[in-house]
Amino acid sequence: MGNGCNGLIVALFCDDFDTDSLPEKLYLDDDSVSEGSLESSIKTRDIQTRDTSLPSLISPKKYEDYEASEVTCQTTFKSFGTEYTDDNKQGRNDNSVALVSCGKKRKERLSKLKILVKGINDAVSENRCPCKGTLTRIFDTVDHDETEYHDDEVDSGLAVALCHLLDLVLKKNDQKHLDKKLQLICTSLELIHRCCNIQCEESFENIGNELVDLLIRVIDVCLSISHEQRETSGTTTGKAIRIFGYFAAVKNAHTHMLENTKILDGIVKIILFSRESDSRVDAVWTVSNLAFTNAGRDAILAHPDLLKALFNFKGKKHQFRTEVAAVLLNLTVSSSNQESLIDCRPFLPTLVRLMSTGSDEARSRAAGAFRNLSTNNFLIPKLTSFADGIIIDTLINGISSHMDDRKTCCRATATLKNFVRETNAEAMANHTGLLAIFTAIITESNNPEAATSASVALKKITWEINHPSKSHQTMLNFLKMTNNMIDEDGYNLLLSELFLIQASKEENQIVLANRPGVFESMASLTFSNNVQTRSNGVKILRLLVKKEENHNRLVQNKAFILAANNIIRRKGAENQESQAQLLEVLSILSTRKENKELLANNKMLLEAMSNYVMSDQKYREHAFLS
């Protein structure tokens, strides 16, 4: 049997051989392969470190919210308890039979693959080129979506054999149907390399450098091919470049890929000159995989034409832009590259464009790139001042329009938070819509991570802007307005913290007590259902009473009397500390005769204080003194 099979397989590689007469037993059984044309059978490899159909490796170094999508291939077996029924026993038997059948089928398939590999190797050794029909049958063998089967194809040596076959076909480039043969071989190789990462590493160790050089030659051939063969050549370049992407995602292959300078040259050619849009997308995806390491980022930035090719969106599909956004996100991870990227003229406009008009994923990635850049303090002035603040406007609009997009919202908010510095807090506070978008994120986004960033940003601005800053009135008006508009426990707590920050600065204390509506907003916080909010409200009063100029204003203010009455009348141990602090405030105010009379004539306050009973002698003393 062996000799007969070998003879038939060698005959397959003669161009005049009739493949229709080939016995089916030399190939996979019909129930073992998927049906369909070449075009409909093009599948996408799923790599564990990206959550898209065309994956690239995103380093988590600069952003913590990235979520890797784990893809595992496991056989699930039903577990049974200690009591076994006949039905359960039958189910276990069925599973066992299926497992044995699967293993047997895979073993038989591997044996057939080895026969096929031997036939290919024998034909190559005799300098025989395959006919188109033979290559189609090889393609049919590997056209499936079973990772384990692709693993077997690597183990059998099929990838090595096809690599040598590709070398032979390229040497005989004057043969009939060259374009179709290159397409079938490259597509088969691409399908095989949808194996697991371990097998992909093994394949690269066996043929990686040789195959990469051959695929570069394939790209050159396809880009120079005739108009009639345009569709075929486009598919071929796409498959060649996707194999580059698979290798770029493999650790042991990554360095070797970067050392081959012709790879980036080939990628640029495909981006600029390929007639197939999917090929251009795959080329950019490969670049994003190469940008996973610092060495890869350096190589990409050092190439004279690659960034220019990436920034050319004319006539490109949305998927192309989405993958460009992934490249830019990866490039901005390294702080050593960030300044040179910003100095590259189209870089920031491209990010703004992706953030404004890209797909959901492109927008999220562009926001992530901005966040990476915002961690570099040296670059913040350039980013915030670029094109009259267009980056800030773009981030605000991106959040406002896509509040339900978790990644975009988190990354854009974190960027704006990072932008706030001591030197620019006043300008940031005056930027149209910035304070409002922070408030909207906190109250409307239902996104805890983004809300935390927005809260921190507001606290930073509140800390930096004080009287007599030109922006101080803007800041106080904003706090007063949101207090009047929003009645939520969570936001009221934040508002009490912001007012407390303001009150802690001596230069603000007189302004806070006398600005119309501001003191009333602060006093209203003592009516909150939240204990900490009420406590902060009392702490604000203690700080304001330090300024003697505020005493008359406080005792004559109805809001203050109502707040004091509310705090004193509250029951429960959790209120005792705030009550004691408030009584200290009243005691201080009572030191002046005119204030003492005003307080003594307030029946509501006197009634509350007379009913106030507390076990701690210190607290009773304050009540007595008041």
Salt bridges, closest charged atoms under 4 A:
ASP15 OD1 - LYS181 NZ 3.59
GLU24 OE2 - ARG137 NH2 3.53
ASP29 OD1 - LYS112 NZ 3.06
ASP51 OD2 - LYS407 NZ 3.11
ASP65 OD1 - ARG371 NH2 2.97
ASP65 OD2 - ARG411 NE 3.97
GLU67 OE2 - ARG406 NH2 3.38
ASP122 OD2 - LYS118 NZ 2.95
GLU126 OE1 - ARG128 NE 2.81
ASP143 OD1 - LYS43 NZ 2.85
GLU148 OE1 - ARG106 NH1 3.57
ASP152 OD2 - ARG106 NE 2.61
GLU153 OE2 - ARG109 NH2 2.57
GLU153 OE2 - HIS144 NE2 2.67
GLU153 OE1 - HIS150 ND1 2.82
ASP167 OD2 - LYS171 NZ 3.45
ASP167 OD1 - ARG217 NH1 3.59
GLU190 OE2 - ARG194 NE 2.94
GLU190 OE1 - LYS239 NZ 3.69
GLU210 OE1 - HIS164 NE2 3.95
ASP220 OD1 - LYS269 NZ 3.00
GLU259 OE1 - HIS256 ND1 3.89
ASP265 OD1 - HIS303 NE2 2.70
ASP282 OD1 - ARG242 NH2 3.03
GLU323 OE2 - ARG50 NH2 3.63
GLU323 OE2 - ARG365 NH1 3.91
ASP343 OD1 - LYS382 NZ 3.83
ASP360 OD1 - ARG363 NH2 2.43
GLU361 OE2 - ARG365 NH2 2.71
ASP393 OD1 - HIS431 NE2 2.60
ASP405 OD2 - ARG363 NH2 3.74
GLU497 OE1 - LYS459 NZ 3.03
GLU506 OE2 - LYS547 NZ 3.00
GLU520 OE2 - ARG553 NH2 3.69
GLU548 OE2 - ARG592 NH1 3.90
GLU584 OE1 - ARG542 NH2 3.26
GLU584 OE2 - HIS622 NE2 3.76
GLU594 OE2 - ARG592 NH2 2.93
GLU607 OE1 - ARG569 NH2 3.90
